[in-house]
Amino acid sequence: MPSPFAIKDDSAFPAPSAVYNWRIYALAFCASMGASMFGYDSAFIGGAMTLPSFVSRFGLGTSSSEQAAALSANIVSTFQAGCFFGAIFISYLAEKFGLKFPLLACGVLYNAGAVVQIASKGSIGMIYAGRALTGLGVGASTLVVPQYISECSPPAIRGRLVGIFEIVLQFSQIVGFWVNYGVNQNIPGTLDAQWRIPFGLQLIPGTFLSVLMLFQPESPRWLIKNGKTENATGILSKIRCLPRDDDYISWEIGAVKEQLLSESELGTARPLGAKFKEMVKSGNRNRLALGMSFMMLQNLSGINALNYYSPMIFKSIGFSGTSVGLLATGVFGIVKALATLVFMCFGIDNLGRRKSMLIGSSGALVAMFYLGGYSKVSGSFHHTVIQDGGAYVAIIMIYVFAIFYAMSWNGIPWVFCAEVFPTGIRSVCLLFTTCTQWLGQFIIVYSTPYMMTNITYGTFLFFGGFLLFGTMVVFFLMPETKGLSLEDMDILFNIKGLAITQRKKADEIIGSQRAAENAVDLEEKGDHAIHIESI
């Protein structure tokens, strides 16, 4: 009976249908609890800071608008600062101890930060400290989780599996958005329980990550890299549902060893300084530059302004009131999550990375420019506007932005960075791209309150302009990567020329190599048969 998870595999070395089984999906889901920590935390904090109980307990109600903006920016951006340093610290641990156990530690550290925040009795310093700790855990996990899933995935569904990271993130954001609406509606603003419940729910994804990863294997590519090929063979056999001596298992092991040997000859097995030199060589520096650019442009698209400050943004287009803002924010989370689910399941490995980015960017920038134009014409930043047709179209445009963003900048930068770097320098390259992600988030979440206060409608135009720039970067510089093995990325990114032609040339080279390998295998089998006959 064929596997219900089987798909059409057009890669140069098609995998048996048994490879597309429930185990690999379960592995991706368990590791993606790290994304759940990220998603919930990024969604709940903006709404939680507007809850009456939080405003009262931490003195936000007596602050001027400038002081409130500064306090909000500090509370949110402390998390991003923790994420930045978490990614740096985990890079060494992942290189030395593997990917599994550092993920367990991320969950424990995240929970410690949540406990510190819950224990605060009006001390903003404890909120800052707790946010920094949860940031360390989230930043570390966002470096390791995509790499872990990518290194365990068969090529034909790698985009879908890494996309589970983004799906879990989005549905966790729904919980974060709606829990604030729920406590605001059902718990009096005079009770600390109103703000402590959203903060306390952080413990759930952190605990799930630590517990579920106990039952998952180490990355087989990390094991091979560290001389534990026998262990890697056993793990691949289990997660591929194939015998240890199956040709596909042998091909995977051989491809990783071949790339590691090539990288060793180039010096990537040497100390960290040598790896930095390898990163900036031709064929590697273009990948790193693209990965870092995508992570920064993802933030400059405006999504994190919407994630962290959505109640404030809905107010800026004329929808005021704590409940109204939280309700609109919750709907935004649902639209974005459902769009992400549909695209990651059915689009990313069919439509591809490049085409998805171009379509999604085009739709998102139209929505963002409309919001800027509407805010300018209506003056919604300066006074309450009539909720007419233009205002409702503005709300719709936020949801249109969510849909087009979901099929482009939402998950593809994470997928791209997880799949394109060579094994020997992958962790170091991911350190740079992940730190760029958190640096970008820090800049945007710290700046957004000030931008909305000082340049008002220009905030939307700013994000729209970078979406336009990002579209051009994708068109001219991003080749299609769907369906390629991690080891074949070297061929793709060493081809000169425009991005639109790189994939076609890579497929021709890979096809020729496979044909030559098959001819050699046939010749060896023929020689072996002749030898037996002569005996």
PEPEMO-V445220 format. One record per residue. N is the residue number from 1. RES is the residue in one letter. PSI is psi as a letter, one per 30 degrees, with the letter a starting at -180 (* if undefined). OMEGA is omega in radians with two decimals (* if undefined). Layout:
# PEPEMO-V445220
N|RES|PSI|OMEGA  N|RES|PSI|OMEGA
This chain:
# PEPEMO-V445220
1|M|k|-3.11  2|P|l|3.13  3|S|k|3.10  4|P|f|3.14  5|F|f|-3.05  6|A|k|3.10  7|I|l|3.07  8|K|k|-3.10  9|D|j|-3.13  10|D|g|-3.10  11|S|l|-3.06  12|A|f|3.10  13|F|i|-3.06  14|P|k|-3.13  15|A|k|3.02  16|P|l|-3.08  17|S|f|-3.13  18|A|f|-3.12  19|V|e|-3.09  20|Y|i|-3.02  21|N|l|-3.06  22|W|f|-3.07  23|R|e|-3.08  24|I|e|3.07  25|Y|e|3.10  26|A|e|3.10  27|L|e|-3.13  28|A|e|-3.13  29|F|e|-3.13  30|C|e|3.13  31|A|e|-3.08  32|S|g|2.97  33|M|f|3.01  34|G|e|3.07  35|A|e|3.10  36|S|e|3.06  37|M|e|3.14  38|F|e|-3.06  39|G|e|-3.12  40|Y|e|-3.08  41|D|e|-3.12  42|S|f|-3.07  43|A|e|-2.98  44|F|f|-2.94  45|I|e|-3.12  46|G|e|3.11  47|G|e|-3.12  48|A|e|-3.14  49|M|f|3.10  50|T|f|3.13  51|L|k|-3.11  52|P|e|-3.11  53|S|e|3.13  54|F|e|3.11  55|V|e|-3.12  56|S|e|-3.05  57|R|e|-3.05  58|F|g|2.97  59|G|g|-3.13  60|L|f|-3.07  61|G|f|-3.11  62|T|g|-3.10  63|S|l|3.02  64|S|l|-3.13  65|S|e|3.13  66|E|e|3.13  67|Q|e|3.12  68|A|e|3.11  69|A|e|3.14  70|A|e|-3.13  71|L|e|3.10  72|S|e|-3.14  73|A|e|-3.13  74|N|e|-3.13  75|I|e|-3.10  76|V|e|-3.01  77|S|f|3.04  78|T|e|3.08  79|F|e|-3.14  80|Q|e|3.11  81|A|e|3.07  82|G|e|3.13  83|C|e|-3.13  84|F|e|-3.10  85|F|f|3.06  86|G|e|3.11  87|A|e|3.13  88|I|e|-3.08  89|F|e|-3.05  90|I|f|-3.11  91|S|e|3.13  92|Y|e|-3.11  93|L|e|3.14  94|A|e|3.13  95|E|e|-3.03  96|K|e|-3.00  97|F|g|-3.12  98|G|a|-3.05  99|L|f|-3.05  100|K|e|-3.01  101|F|e|2.98  102|P|e|3.09  103|L|e|3.06  104|L|e|-3.13  105|A|e|3.12  106|C|e|3.13  107|G|e|-3.14  108|V|e|-3.13  109|L|e|3.11  110|Y|e|3.13  111|N|e|3.10  112|A|e|3.11  113|G|e|3.12  114|A|e|-3.14  115|V|e|3.12  116|V|e|-3.14  117|Q|e|-3.14  118|I|e|-3.08  119|A|f|-3.10  120|S|k|3.11  121|K|h|-3.12  122|G|f|3.13  123|S|j|3.14  124|I|f|3.10  125|G|e|3.11  126|M|e|3.07  127|I|e|3.10  128|Y|e|-3.10  129|A|e|3.13  130|G|e|3.10  131|R|e|3.11  132|A|e|3.14  133|L|e|3.10  134|T|e|3.08  135|G|e|3.09  136|L|e|-3.14  137|G|e|-3.12  138|V|e|3.14  139|G|e|3.11  140|A|e|-3.09  141|S|e|-3.13  142|T|f|3.02  143|L|e|-2.99  144|V|e|-3.00  145|V|e|3.13  146|P|e|3.11  147|Q|e|-3.13  148|Y|e|-3.13  149|I|e|-3.12  150|S|e|-3.10  151|E|f|3.12  152|C|f|-2.96  153|S|k|2.92  154|P|k|-3.00  155|P|e|-3.00  156|A|f|3.14  157|I|g|-3.12  158|R|e|3.13  159|G|e|3.12  160|R|e|-3.09  161|L|e|3.05  162|V|f|3.08  163|G|f|3.06  164|I|e|3.03  165|F|e|-3.10  166|E|e|3.11  167|I|e|3.13  168|V|e|3.10  169|L|e|-3.07  170|Q|e|-3.14  171|F|f|3.02  172|S|e|3.05  173|Q|e|3.08  174|I|e|3.12  175|V|e|-3.14  176|G|e|3.13  177|F|e|-3.00  178|W|f|3.13  179|V|e|3.09  180|N|e|3.10  181|Y|e|-3.13  182|G|e|-3.12  183|V|e|3.11  184|N|e|-3.12  185|Q|f|-2.93  186|N|f|3.14  187|I|k|-3.12  188|P|k|-3.14  189|G|f|3.11  190|T|f|-3.09  191|L|k|3.11  192|D|f|3.12  193|A|f|-3.12  194|Q|e|3.12  195|W|f|-3.10  196|R|e|3.14  197|I|e|3.08  198|P|e|3.12  199|F|e|-3.10  200|G|e|-3.13  201|L|f|3.04  202|Q|f|-3.09  203|L|f|-3.06  204|I|e|-3.12  205|P|e|3.12  206|G|e|3.11  207|T|e|3.12  208|F|e|-3.13  209|L|e|-3.09  210|S|e|-3.09  211|V|e|-3.06  212|L|e|-3.13  213|M|f|3.05  214|L|f|-3.05  215|F|g|-3.12  216|Q|l|-3.08  217|P|l|3.00  218|E|l|3.08  219|S|k|3.13  220|P|e|3.13  221|R|e|3.07  222|W|e|-3.14  223|L|e|3.12  224|I|e|3.14  225|K|f|-3.11  226|N|g|3.01  227|G|g|-3.12  228|K|h|-3.06  229|T|e|-3.13  230|E|e|3.09  231|N|e|-3.14  232|A|e|3.13  233|T|e|3.12  234|G|e|3.14  235|I|e|3.12  236|L|e|3.11  237|S|e|-3.11  238|K|e|-3.06  239|I|f|3.07  240|R|f|-3.08  241|C|h|3.12  242|L|l|3.06  243|P|l|-3.12  244|R|e|-3.09  245|D|g|3.12  246|D|k|-3.12  247|D|e|-3.11  248|Y|e|3.08  249|I|e|3.14  250|S|e|3.13  251|W|e|3.13  252|E|e|3.14  253|I|e|-3.13  254|G|e|-3.13  255|A|e|3.13  256|V|e|-3.14  257|K|e|3.14  258|E|e|3.13  259|Q|e|3.14  260|L|e|3.10  261|L|e|3.12  262|S|e|-3.14  263|E|e|3.12  264|S|e|3.10  265|E|f|3.12  266|L|f|3.05  267|G|g|-3.08  268|T|f|3.09  269|A|f|3.14  270|R|a|-3.08  271|P|l|-3.02  272|L|e|-3.14  273|G|e|3.12  274|A|e|3.11  275|K|e|3.07  276|F|e|3.10  277|K|e|3.14  278|E|e|-3.12  279|M|e|-3.04  280|V|g|3.08  281|K|l|3.12  282|S|k|-3.10  283|G|f|3.08  284|N|e|-3.08  285|R|e|3.11  286|N|e|3.08  287|R|e|-3.11  288|L|e|3.13  289|A|e|3.10  290|L|e|-3.14  291|G|e|3.13  292|M|e|3.11  293|S|e|-3.13  294|F|e|-3.14  295|M|e|3.12  296|M|e|-3.13  297|L|f|3.06  298|Q|e|3.12  299|N|e|-3.13  300|L|f|3.04  301|S|f|3.13  302|G|f|-3.05  303|I|e|-3.09  304|N|f|2.96  305|A|e|3.11  306|L|e|-3.12  307|N|e|-3.01  308|Y|f|-3.04  309|Y|g|-3.06  310|S|e|3.09  311|P|e|3.13  312|M|e|-3.11  313|I|e|3.09  314|F|e|3.08  315|K|e|-3.09  316|S|f|3.09  317|I|g|2.93  318|G|g|-3.11  319|F|j|-3.01  320|S|l|-3.11  321|G|k|-3.09  322|T|e|-3.10  323|S|e|-3.13  324|V|e|-3.14  325|G|e|3.14  326|L|e|3.11  327|L|e|3.13  328|A|e|3.10  329|T|e|3.12  330|G|e|3.10  331|V|e|3.08  332|F|e|3.13  333|G|e|3.13  334|I|e|-3.13  335|V|e|-3.10  336|K|e|-3.12  337|A|e|-3.13  338|L|e|3.11  339|A|e|3.11  340|T|e|-3.13  341|L|e|-3.12  342|V|e|-3.08  343|F|e|-3.10  344|M|f|3.12  345|C|e|-2.97  346|F|f|-3.00  347|G|e|-2.90  348|I|e|-3.14  349|D|g|3.04  350|N|e|3.12  351|L|e|-3.13  352|G|l|-3.08  353|R|e|-3.01  354|R|e|-3.11  355|K|e|3.12  356|S|e|3.14  357|M|e|-3.11  358|L|e|3.14  359|I|e|-3.10  360|G|e|3.14  361|S|e|-3.12  362|S|e|3.13  363|G|e|-3.11  364|A|e|-3.10  365|L|e|3.06  366|V|e|3.13  367|A|e|-3.09  368|M|e|3.11  369|F|e|3.08  370|Y|e|-3.13  371|L|e|3.10  372|G|e|3.14  373|G|e|3.14  374|Y|e|-3.13  375|S|e|3.12  376|K|e|-3.06  377|V|e|-3.07  378|S|f|-3.07  379|G|g|-3.02  380|S|f|3.10  381|F|f|-3.01  382|H|f|3.12  383|H|l|3.12  384|T|k|-3.09  385|V|l|3.07  386|I|k|-3.13  387|Q|i|-3.10  388|D|a|-3.13  389|G|e|-3.14  390|G|e|3.13  391|A|e|3.14  392|Y|e|3.04  393|V|e|3.10  394|A|e|3.08  395|I|e|3.13  396|I|e|-3.12  397|M|e|3.06  398|I|e|3.12  399|Y|e|3.04  400|V|e|3.07  401|F|e|-3.12  402|A|e|-3.11  403|I|e|-3.11  404|F|e|3.07  405|Y|e|-3.10  406|A|e|-3.11  407|M|g|-3.09  408|S|c|-3.00  409|W|f|-3.08  410|N|e|-3.05  411|G|f|-3.02  412|I|e|3.06  413|P|e|3.11  414|W|e|3.13  415|V|e|-3.11  416|F|e|-3.10  417|C|e|-3.12  418|A|f|-2.98  419|E|f|-2.93  420|V|f|-3.00  421|F|k|3.09  422|P|k|-3.08  423|T|e|-3.05  424|G|f|-3.13  425|I|g|-3.07  426|R|e|-3.07  427|S|e|3.14  428|V|e|3.11  429|C|e|3.12  430|L|f|3.04  431|L|e|-3.13  432|F|e|-3.10  433|T|e|-3.12  434|T|e|3.08  435|C|e|3.07  436|T|e|3.08  437|Q|e|-3.07  438|W|e|3.03  439|L|e|3.10  440|G|e|3.11  441|Q|e|-3.14  442|F|e|-3.12  443|I|e|-3.06  444|I|e|-3.08  445|V|f|3.09  446|Y|e|-3.05  447|S|f|-2.98  448|T|e|3.12  449|P|e|3.13  450|Y|e|3.12  451|M|e|-3.10  452|M|f|3.08  453|T|e|-2.96  454|N|e|-3.13  455|I|f|3.02  456|T|c|-3.05  457|Y|f|3.11  458|G|f|3.09  459|T|e|3.14  460|F|e|3.12  461|L|e|3.09  462|F|e|-3.13  463|F|e|3.11  464|G|e|3.11  465|G|e|3.13  466|F|f|3.02  467|L|e|3.08  468|L|e|3.10  469|F|e|3.13  470|G|e|3.10  471|T|e|3.13  472|M|e|3.10  473|V|e|3.14  474|V|e|-3.07  475|F|e|-3.03  476|F|f|-2.93  477|L|f|-3.02  478|M|j|3.06  479|P|l|3.08  480|E|k|-3.10  481|T|f|-3.07  482|K|k|3.04  483|G|f|3.13  484|L|k|3.01  485|S|l|3.13  486|L|e|-3.09  487|E|f|-3.13  488|D|f|3.10  489|M|f|3.12  490|D|e|3.13  491|I|e|-3.09  492|L|e|-3.00  493|F|f|3.01  494|N|g|3.09  495|I|k|3.13  496|K|l|3.07  497|G|a|-3.10  498|L|l|-3.11  499|A|e|-3.06  500|I|f|-3.11  501|T|f|-3.04  502|Q|e|-3.06  503|R|e|3.14  504|K|e|3.13  505|K|e|3.14  506|A|e|3.13  507|D|e|3.12  508|E|e|-3.14  509|I|e|-3.12  510|I|e|3.11  511|G|e|3.11  512|S|e|3.14  513|Q|e|-3.14  514|R|e|3.13  515|A|e|3.13  516|A|e|3.12  517|E|e|3.13  518|N|e|3.12  519|A|e|3.12  520|V|e|3.13  521|D|e|3.14  522|L|e|3.13  523|E|e|3.13  524|E|e|3.12  525|K|e|3.10  526|G|e|3.11  527|D|e|-3.13  528|H|e|3.13  529|A|e|3.12  530|I|e|3.14  531|H|e|-3.13  532|I|e|-3.14  533|E|e|-3.13  534|S|f|3.11  535|I|*|*
